[in-house]
Amino acid sequence: MTVADKIRFALIGAGAIARSHAEALRQVPEAQLVAVADTREDAARSLAETSGAKAFGSHKALTKALQVDAAIVCTPPATHTSICLDLLDDNVNVICEKPLTVELVWVRSILDAARRHGVLITMASKFRFVEDMVKARDILASGILGEIAFFENAFTSRVDMRYRWNANSAISGGGVLIDNGTHSVDIARYLFGPIAEVQAVKSRTQSGLSVEDTAQLLVRSEGGVLGTITLSWSFDMQLPDYLVVQGSLGTLRVGWRESRYRLWSSPDWVVFGKGYDKVAALRGQIVNFCRAIRGEEGLRITEEDAASSVEVIDAAYRSLHSRRWTTAVSSPKPNRIHPTALVEEGVEIGASTAVWDGVHVRGPAWIGENCIVGEKTYIAYGVRVGNRVKINASVYICNGVTIEDGVMIAAHTVFTNDRFPRATSSDLRSLASSLPNEDTLPTLVKEGATIGAASVIGCDLEIGRFAMVGMGSVVTRSVPDFHLVVGTPAHPVGCVCRCGEPFLRFEGPTAPECAEAACPKCQLRYSVRDGRVLELTAPA
């Protein structure tokens, strides 16, 4: 295979797991490591030198300087969402270390971004690529062990986490439950199918950490298989097997150095594997990813597998606080359309979306999942609405408008699409067509933005990410990301955080040339340079 034929990989992060991925990449003929990025530039250079790659101080600097086909994200979990979204927006295929994200709310945004750009996203979950695990799955599927009743999984060892980011919940998202537990959940789903419900308990911390260092998780699969998962950073149970499966006809054990099974009808164990090899497992995932990029095979860990792991861990933490069994798999609710709503042929509406009374949606139009379309709202043909969008009562959205995920549009807002509209021809003899033409101009409302009540939004403009338009405003120019605009015509008066709280007030008509500020409500930090707002910290 020539160099030109290889998939060009970047590593984002240069810590211990990144070094294991680098070693695995060297063993994959289809792949070539061309770049390493880390905020610690010396660490990036050190790792890059081992592979003849280039080093960068950030993933943004990397993608700006180099074109890569794929990236492996090996940074702390709290950074996964922002880094993955940036890479996907640059049309880079992504393997993200587990967990995909620490907040369930961001999962769909990541998956939607991958689909929108036509690239792949998967979670690094090495155990699906351990040869013994693959063989175990085949043995269980063969039925030789009979009906599977329950399983036991344990990942326990004594590790001093006091000075590592893993024990800082703001960075890691939690303790041992989200760390090693994500592997456990993925193993359970791989072998036994979707998990229906979970119950989590934790012990008193043995190491003085602010997060759980020892926990147990009970899981029940949709197929009725019961499992216990034991996780600890403080105790080493010194078990030779990290997975034991009990069936009506026998037992199967997957071990660190050997894997085997025994039928009740036989006194002998049958050895089927030689144990765990981390680099070989990582290599297997990279090979699968390269072939998936080329369209030669499907991803072994699909985007929905990655999402489901986040959902189950989220349910586990909810169970930890409620002390009860918690549903882990929530089947999408059907959309709810009021009998008086007029939804024309060709309109696509996602799951769990509510369309209230008196709404008129002309086809074709597209409305995503978990949206609310308030009473007496009109949505024209060709309009695209993302997921988790709130459209309040009596909103008018004309042709040419695109609304991204997480947007709120308050009541009585009007979108226009023509600078110089007329109802008739110039001689007043014929009604002007409402079909789009060269004078129909687009409007884009980017993710997370809010538009206040009774606003009028002009055309041929953009409302930026997490921007906010004050109520009663008339917007005639594009609004930059995170800006707050008010008035007629709307003008910028400050900047707002993702949470909606203002964090900077302008003394003049424009943003200061250079400033840094923190949100007084949630403490996220921002930099304002030349009128652009940059996020300095990712949401927790």
Disulfide bonds with the S-S distance in Angstrom:
none
